[in-house]
């Protein structure tokens, strides 16, 4: 039998708990649930650097943040890595295609894909008048070109009103079929129908939603707008004053405390998820109708989560579960190998996707890859992946942070203030109780703190000398890396 096809489904800003199969009380995701039910669910999947660019660097290169050098968010930094995931599949005689969001620089950099159908969402750096003409979104974005051809030249991703980082919510004003979520599904189905049938394929279908703008079609917004939704998580450590101070800023990272705005934003977010889910269902049906579903590995991940007002916070980059915990589902077709349905608690990360897919396809894993193949875990040949994961994100307002997470615990350190937090995730998955001073956990806290001291040893910021952590060292968004 020839090598498996790969369908890599990706979303932007999709929380790890927002799946019906993960017992979310409100959001409905029947097609994603089916992938997990027929395949495997990784309950403890994380994004080590939870914002769009560094998370995608981890996915597309298989590298840790030290390996790809992106420890924060920074636009306009060239991608110049060796051994991209798509490149390895292309070199192994796969037909490779990316549809939707890439978020690399310069725009339309192929990263080893043979063809791109691009829509990166609203990216301010490519809407600026100072951007070179060929970089401007009005020029390089395939979806925007199609939208304006189908409607009028003034149509835009901003036309419904909501902004690309805001909790402001308003349903999509154009026909539902013109929504960028539908466009990714349409283009993906067209690729499946017109592909080179002499080769296996690697297709990445990359949705911008549920990342803002919160502009789901009206029919999806109606599913949630009148529901009594679960309230955001609150903890004994929350700083609600920050929200009160910034609540009139439409895209504040501290959210809003207006209950009506909160409810509309949550409804818009959940509606966007269900909309994506239904469009993923169309892609799965196309595989089934083509007779290749059982010859295909389907993998679903997100680049990071969304705080969704948990602990008075909005968006990502924070070290808390809403931000760093991601969905990760895999379904291996029956004609490829027999993988029993299962749920795994091992700590996994985006960097593990590349080696796992290459391993299943019998393609050599480059030595630049820091991730771990999960194939032996799925085949029940091992029950261990890693002891812990180190995550981080540099940020403003003294919010640069690092975390160490295991299957049960999480230790957090803010590098500018020295503030520490500790959560027992097994007993407190909503991180309501900061146990950093609890005597019962001091031995565990010391172990995790020492893990972080080790991980940061000799980093250029000067965070650690191998014996202790140092505060108030200048954070960076990029650190040197080897290519």
C-alpha positions as CSV (number, residue, x, y, z in Angstrom):
1,X,0.0,0.0,0.0
2,X,1.2,3.5,-0.7
3,X,1.9,6.1,2.0
4,X,-1.1,7.6,3.9
5,X,-2.7,10.9,3.0
6,X,-2.5,13.6,5.6
7,X,-5.2,16.1,6.4
8,X,-3.9,18.6,9.0
9,X,-6.8,20.7,10.3
10,X,-5.9,23.8,12.2
11,X,-7.7,26.6,14.0
12,X,-6.6,29.8,15.5
13,X,-7.3,30.7,19.1
14,X,-9.4,27.5,19.8
15,X,-9.5,26.7,23.5
16,X,-8.6,23.1,24.5
17,X,-11.8,22.7,26.5
18,X,-14.2,23.9,23.7
19,X,-15.2,20.5,22.5
20,X,-18.3,18.5,23.3
21,X,-16.2,15.4,23.7
22,X,-14.3,17.2,26.4
23,X,-17.6,17.8,28.3
24,X,-18.0,21.5,27.5
25,X,-21.5,22.4,28.7
26,X,-22.3,24.8,25.9
27,X,-20.3,24.5,22.7
28,X,-21.3,21.9,20.2
29,X,-18.7,20.2,17.9
30,X,-20.2,17.1,16.4
31,X,-17.7,16.5,13.6
32,X,-14.6,17.2,15.7
33,X,-16.1,14.9,18.4
34,X,-16.3,12.2,15.7
35,X,-12.6,12.5,15.0
36,X,-11.8,12.1,18.7
37,X,-14.4,9.3,19.2
38,X,-13.0,7.3,16.3
39,X,-9.4,8.2,17.0
40,X,-7.5,9.6,19.9
41,X,-7.8,12.6,22.2
42,X,-4.8,14.2,23.8
43,X,-6.2,15.8,27.0
44,X,-3.0,17.6,28.0
45,X,-1.9,19.3,24.7
46,X,-0.2,22.6,25.0
47,X,1.1,25.6,23.1
48,X,4.5,26.4,24.5
49,X,4.5,30.0,23.2
50,X,0.9,30.9,22.9
51,X,0.5,33.4,20.2
52,X,0.1,33.0,16.4
53,X,3.6,33.3,15.0
54,X,5.7,31.4,17.5
55,X,3.1,28.6,17.8
56,X,3.0,28.2,14.0
57,X,6.8,28.1,14.0
58,X,6.6,25.1,16.4
59,X,4.1,23.4,14.3
60,X,5.7,23.9,10.9
61,X,9.3,23.1,12.0
62,X,8.8,20.7,14.9
63,X,11.1,22.9,17.0
64,X,10.8,24.1,20.6
65,X,10.9,27.9,21.2
66,X,14.6,27.7,21.8
67,X,14.9,25.8,18.5
68,X,13.0,28.4,16.4
69,X,14.0,31.4,18.5
70,X,10.5,33.0,18.8
71,X,9.7,33.5,22.5
72,X,7.2,36.3,21.9
73,X,5.1,37.9,19.2
74,X,7.0,40.0,16.6
75,X,5.9,40.9,13.1
76,X,8.1,41.3,10.0
77,X,10.8,38.8,11.1
78,X,11.9,36.6,8.2
79,X,11.4,32.8,8.5
80,X,14.6,31.1,7.3
81,X,14.4,27.7,8.9
82,X,15.5,24.4,7.4
83,X,13.4,21.2,7.3
84,X,9.8,22.5,7.3
85,X,7.1,19.9,7.8
86,X,5.7,20.4,4.3
87,X,9.2,20.4,2.8
88,X,9.8,17.0,4.2
89,X,6.5,15.7,2.7
90,X,7.3,17.4,-0.7
91,X,10.7,15.7,-0.8
92,X,9.0,12.4,-0.1
93,X,6.9,12.7,-3.3
94,X,3.7,14.0,-1.6
95,X,1.5,16.6,-3.2
96,X,1.5,19.4,-0.6
97,X,-1.1,22.2,-0.3
98,X,-1.9,24.8,2.4
99,X,-5.2,26.5,2.4
100,X,-6.0,29.4,4.8
101,X,-3.8,30.9,7.5
102,X,0.0,30.7,7.4
103,X,1.1,33.9,9.3
104,X,4.7,33.7,8.2
105,X,7.0,36.4,6.9
106,X,7.3,37.5,4.2
107,X,3.8,36.7,3.2
108,X,3.4,33.8,0.7
109,X,6.6,32.2,1.9
110,X,5.9,28.6,0.9
111,X,7.6,26.8,3.9
112,X,7.9,23.8,1.7
113,X,4.3,23.8,0.4
114,X,4.0,23.4,-3.4
115,X,0.9,25.6,-3.5
116,X,-0.8,28.1,-1.3
117,X,-4.4,29.4,-1.1
118,X,-3.8,32.1,1.5
119,X,-6.0,33.9,4.0
120,X,-4.2,35.1,7.1
121,X,-7.1,37.1,8.6
122,X,-6.6,40.8,9.5
123,X,-2.9,41.5,10.1
124,X,-2.2,45.1,10.7
125,X,1.5,45.0,9.6
126,X,0.2,44.1,6.1
127,X,-2.5,46.7,6.0
128,X,-0.1,49.6,6.7
129,X,0.5,52.1,4.0
130,X,4.2,51.6,4.6
131,X,4.1,47.9,3.6
132,X,5.5,47.2,0.2
133,X,2.8,46.8,-2.4
134,X,3.3,43.1,-2.9
135,X,3.0,42.5,0.8
136,X,-0.2,44.4,1.3
137,X,-3.2,42.2,2.2
138,X,-5.2,43.6,-0.7
139,X,-2.6,42.1,-3.0
140,X,-1.4,38.9,-1.5
141,X,-4.5,37.5,0.2
142,X,-6.4,35.0,-2.0
143,X,-9.6,35.0,0.0
144,X,-9.9,38.8,0.0
145,X,-9.5,38.7,-3.8
146,X,-12.3,36.2,-4.1
147,X,-14.6,38.0,-1.7
148,X,-14.3,41.3,-3.6
149,X,-14.9,39.5,-6.9
150,X,-18.0,37.9,-5.6
151,X,-19.4,41.0,-3.9
152,X,-17.8,44.4,-4.5
153,X,-14.4,46.0,-4.3
154,X,-15.2,47.6,-0.9
155,X,-15.9,44.3,0.8
156,X,-13.4,43.4,3.6
157,X,-12.8,41.1,6.5
158,X,-13.6,44.1,8.7
159,X,-17.0,45.0,7.1
160,X,-19.1,43.3,9.8
161,X,-17.7,45.7,12.4
162,X,-15.8,43.6,15.0
163,X,-12.1,44.1,15.3
164,X,-9.5,41.3,15.0
165,X,-8.6,41.3,18.8
166,X,-11.8,42.6,20.3
167,X,-14.7,41.1,22.2
168,X,-17.1,43.2,20.1
169,X,-19.4,40.8,18.3
170,X,-21.7,41.2,15.3
171,X,-22.9,38.5,12.8
172,X,-21.4,38.3,9.3
173,X,-23.1,40.8,7.0
174,X,-22.5,39.0,3.7
175,X,-24.0,35.7,2.5
176,X,-22.9,32.8,4.7
177,X,-21.2,31.1,1.8
178,X,-18.8,34.0,1.5
179,X,-17.4,33.7,5.0
180,X,-13.7,32.9,5.2
181,X,-14.5,29.7,7.2
182,X,-16.6,28.4,4.3
183,X,-13.9,29.5,1.9
184,X,-11.3,27.3,3.5
185,X,-13.6,24.3,3.3
186,X,-14.5,25.1,-0.3
187,X,-10.9,25.3,-1.4
188,X,-10.0,22.2,0.6
189,X,-12.7,20.2,-1.0
190,X,-11.7,21.4,-4.5
191,X,-8.1,20.3,-3.8
192,X,-9.3,16.8,-2.8
193,X,-11.4,16.6,-6.0
194,X,-8.6,17.8,-8.3
195,X,-5.5,16.5,-6.7
196,X,-2.8,14.5,-8.4
197,X,-4.1,11.0,-7.9
198,X,-0.7,9.3,-8.6
199,X,0.6,10.7,-5.3
200,X,-0.4,10.8,-1.6
201,X,-1.2,14.3,-0.3
202,X,-0.4,16.5,2.6
203,X,-3.2,19.1,2.9
204,X,-3.2,21.7,5.7
205,X,-6.6,23.4,6.0
206,X,-6.0,26.3,8.3
207,X,-9.0,28.3,9.6
208,X,-8.6,31.8,11.1
209,X,-11.7,31.4,13.3
210,X,-12.5,31.3,16.2
211,X,-9.9,34.0,16.4
212,X,-11.5,37.4,16.3
213,X,-13.3,39.2,14.6
214,X,-16.3,37.5,16.3
215,X,-18.4,37.6,13.2
216,X,-20.1,34.2,12.8
217,X,-23.0,33.8,10.4
218,X,-26.3,34.8,11.9
219,X,-27.6,31.2,12.0
220,X,-24.7,30.1,14.2
221,X,-24.9,33.2,16.5
222,X,-28.5,32.4,17.0
223,X,-27.6,29.0,18.5
224,X,-25.9,30.7,21.4
225,X,-27.1,34.2,21.8
226,X,-30.0,33.4,24.1
227,X,-28.4,30.5,26.0
228,X,-27.4,30.7,29.7
229,X,-23.6,30.2,29.2
230,X,-21.1,29.0,31.7
231,X,-19.6,31.9,33.5
232,X,-15.8,32.6,33.1
233,X,-13.5,31.1,35.7
234,X,-12.7,33.2,38.8
235,X,-9.9,32.6,41.3
236,X,-8.7,33.7,44.6
237,X,-5.7,35.5,42.9
238,X,-7.6,37.5,40.2
239,X,-6.9,41.2,39.9
240,X,-10.3,42.6,38.9
241,X,-9.0,46.2,39.2
242,X,-7.2,45.8,35.9
243,X,-10.4,45.0,34.1
244,X,-12.2,48.0,35.7
245,X,-9.3,50.3,34.6
246,X,-9.2,49.1,31.0
247,X,-12.8,47.9,30.4
248,X,-13.6,50.7,27.9
249,X,-10.7,49.7,25.6
250,X,-12.3,47.5,23.0
251,X,-9.4,45.1,22.7
252,X,-8.0,45.2,26.2
253,X,-6.2,42.1,27.4
254,X,-8.1,42.5,30.6
255,X,-11.5,42.1,28.9
256,X,-14.6,43.8,30.0
257,X,-16.8,43.3,33.0
258,X,-20.0,44.3,31.2
259,X,-22.1,41.0,31.5
260,X,-24.0,41.7,28.3
261,X,-20.8,42.3,26.3
262,X,-19.2,39.2,27.9
263,X,-22.2,37.0,27.0
264,X,-22.3,38.3,23.4
265,X,-18.5,37.6,23.0
266,X,-18.8,34.1,24.4
267,X,-21.8,33.4,22.1
268,X,-19.9,34.7,19.1
269,X,-16.8,32.7,20.0
270,X,-18.8,29.4,20.5
271,X,-20.8,30.2,17.3
272,X,-17.5,30.6,15.4
273,X,-16.3,27.2,16.7
274,X,-19.5,25.4,15.7
275,X,-19.3,27.1,12.3
276,X,-15.8,25.8,11.8
277,X,-16.8,22.4,13.0
278,X,-19.6,22.1,10.4
279,X,-17.2,23.1,7.6
280,X,-14.7,20.5,8.8
281,X,-17.6,18.1,8.5
282,X,-17.9,19.0,4.8
283,X,-14.2,18.2,4.3
284,X,-14.5,14.9,6.0
285,X,-17.5,14.1,3.8
286,X,-15.4,14.9,0.8
287,X,-12.8,12.3,1.9
288,X,-15.5,9.8,2.5
289,X,-17.2,10.4,-0.9
290,X,-13.8,10.1,-2.6
291,X,-13.2,6.7,-0.9
292,X,-10.0,7.8,0.9
293,X,-11.1,8.6,4.4
294,X,-9.6,5.3,5.6
295,X,-6.4,6.0,3.7
296,X,-6.0,9.3,5.5
297,X,-4.6,10.5,8.8
298,X,-6.7,13.4,10.1
299,X,-5.1,15.6,12.7
300,X,-6.7,18.6,14.4
301,X,-4.9,21.2,16.5
302,X,-5.0,24.9,17.3
303,X,-2.1,27.3,17.7
304,X,-3.2,28.5,21.2
305,X,-6.4,29.2,23.2
306,X,-8.4,32.2,24.3
307,X,-8.8,33.4,27.9
308,X,-12.4,34.3,27.2
309,X,-12.6,36.4,30.4
310,X,-11.3,33.7,32.7
311,X,-9.6,35.5,35.6
312,X,-10.5,38.8,34.1
313,X,-8.3,38.2,31.0
314,X,-8.8,38.2,27.3
315,X,-7.0,36.9,24.3
316,X,-3.8,34.8,24.7
317,X,0.0,34.9,25.7
318,X,-0.9,34.2,29.4
319,X,0.3,31.0,31.0
320,X,-3.2,29.9,32.1
321,X,-5.2,27.0,30.7
322,X,-7.5,29.1,28.6
323,X,-4.5,30.4,26.7
324,X,-2.0,27.5,26.6
325,X,-4.2,24.4,26.6
326,X,-5.1,23.4,23.0
327,X,-7.2,20.7,21.4
328,X,-5.3,17.9,19.7
329,X,-7.2,15.0,18.0
330,X,-6.0,12.3,15.6
331,X,-7.8,9.8,13.5
332,X,-5.7,7.2,11.7
333,X,-7.6,5.6,8.8
334,X,-8.2,1.8,9.1
335,X,-6.4,1.0,5.9
336,X,-3.2,2.5,7.4
337,X,-3.0,0.7,10.7
338,X,-5.2,-0.2,13.6
339,X,-5.1,2.4,16.3
340,X,-7.5,1.8,19.1
341,X,-9.7,4.8,20.2
342,X,-8.1,6.2,23.3
343,X,-7.7,9.3,25.5
344,X,-4.1,10.1,26.5
345,X,-3.0,12.2,29.5
346,X,0.6,12.6,28.4
347,X,1.8,16.2,28.0
348,X,2.2,16.9,24.3
349,X,2.9,20.1,22.3
350,X,2.6,21.5,18.8
351,X,6.2,20.5,18.1
352,X,5.2,16.9,18.3
353,X,2.8,17.0,15.3
354,X,5.6,17.1,12.6
355,X,7.6,14.0,13.9
356,X,4.4,12.1,14.5
357,X,3.0,12.5,11.0
358,X,6.4,11.9,9.4
359,X,6.8,8.7,11.5
360,X,3.4,7.4,10.5
361,X,4.4,8.0,6.8
362,X,7.8,6.3,7.1
363,X,9.6,9.6,6.4
364,X,12.9,10.3,8.3
365,X,12.6,12.9,11.1
366,X,15.2,15.7,10.6
367,X,17.7,16.2,13.4
368,X,16.5,19.8,13.7
369,X,13.2,18.6,15.2
370,X,12.8,18.9,19.0
371,X,9.3,17.3,19.1
372,X,8.6,13.7,19.9
373,X,6.8,11.2,17.7
374,X,3.6,10.1,19.4
375,X,3.2,7.1,17.1
376,X,4.6,4.7,19.8
377,X,2.1,6.1,22.3
378,X,-0.8,5.5,19.9
379,X,0.4,2.0,19.1
380,X,0.6,1.4,22.9
381,X,4.3,0.6,22.7
382,X,5.1,3.3,25.3
383,X,3.1,5.2,27.9
384,X,5.7,8.0,28.4
385,X,6.4,11.1,26.3
386,X,8.0,13.7,28.7
387,X,8.1,14.6,32.4
388,X,7.2,18.2,31.8
389,X,6.9,21.0,29.3
390,X,8.4,24.5,29.5
391,X,6.3,27.2,28.0
392,X,6.8,31.0,27.9
393,X,5.8,34.3,26.3
394,X,7.5,37.7,26.5
395,X,5.0,40.5,26.8
396,X,4.5,44.1,28.0
397,X,3.2,45.4,31.4
398,X,5.4,43.1,33.4
399,X,3.5,40.2,32.1
400,X,6.4,38.2,30.5
401,X,5.9,34.7,31.9
402,X,7.2,31.2,32.0
403,X,5.5,28.0,33.0
404,X,6.3,24.4,33.7
405,X,3.4,22.0,33.3
406,X,3.0,18.3,34.1
407,X,0.0,16.0,33.9
408,X,-1.0,17.2,37.3
409,X,0.7,20.5,38.2
410,X,1.6,23.9,36.8
411,X,4.3,26.3,38.1
412,X,4.3,29.9,36.8
413,X,7.0,32.5,37.1
414,X,6.7,36.2,35.9
415,X,10.2,37.2,34.9
416,X,9.8,40.9,35.6
417,X,8.2,40.8,39.0
418,X,9.2,37.4,40.4
419,X,5.6,36.6,41.1
420,X,5.1,32.8,41.3
421,X,1.9,30.8,41.1
422,X,1.2,27.1,41.5
423,X,-1.9,25.1,40.5
424,X,-3.0,21.5,41.1
425,X,-4.6,21.0,37.7
426,X,-5.9,17.6,38.5
427,X,-8.0,18.9,41.4
428,X,-8.4,22.5,40.2
429,X,-8.5,22.5,36.4
430,X,-9.9,26.1,36.4
431,X,-6.8,27.4,38.3
432,X,-9.0,29.0,41.0
433,X,-6.6,28.5,43.9
434,X,-3.0,29.7,43.8
435,X,-1.2,27.2,46.1
436,X,2.3,28.7,46.0
437,X,2.3,29.2,49.7
438,X,0.7,25.9,50.6
439,X,3.1,23.9,52.7
440,X,1.8,20.6,51.4
441,X,3.1,21.4,47.9
442,X,6.5,22.9,48.6
443,X,8.5,19.9,47.6
444,X,6.7,19.7,44.2
445,X,7.0,23.5,43.7
446,X,10.8,23.3,44.3
447,X,11.1,20.4,41.7
448,X,9.2,22.4,39.1
449,X,11.1,25.6,39.9
450,X,14.3,23.7,39.4
451,X,13.1,22.5,36.1
452,X,12.6,26.1,35.0
453,X,16.0,27.1,36.3
454,X,17.5,24.3,34.2
455,X,15.5,25.2,31.1
456,X,16.6,28.9,31.3
457,X,20.2,28.3,32.1
458,X,22.5,30.5,30.0
459,X,19.6,32.0,28.0
460,X,20.6,35.4,26.5
461,X,18.1,37.2,28.7
462,X,20.0,36.2,31.8
463,X,17.0,34.6,33.6
464,X,19.1,31.8,35.1
465,X,22.6,30.8,35.9
466,X,21.7,27.2,36.6
467,X,21.2,27.8,40.3
468,X,18.5,30.4,40.7
469,X,16.1,32.6,38.7
470,X,16.9,36.3,38.2
471,X,14.1,38.9,37.8
472,X,14.0,42.2,35.9
473,X,16.1,40.9,33.0
474,X,15.1,42.5,29.7
475,X,12.7,40.1,27.9
476,X,13.1,39.5,24.2
477,X,10.7,38.3,21.5
478,X,13.5,36.6,19.5
479,X,16.6,34.7,20.8
480,X,19.4,33.2,18.7
481,X,18.7,29.7,17.2
482,X,20.6,27.3,15.1
483,X,19.4,26.5,11.6
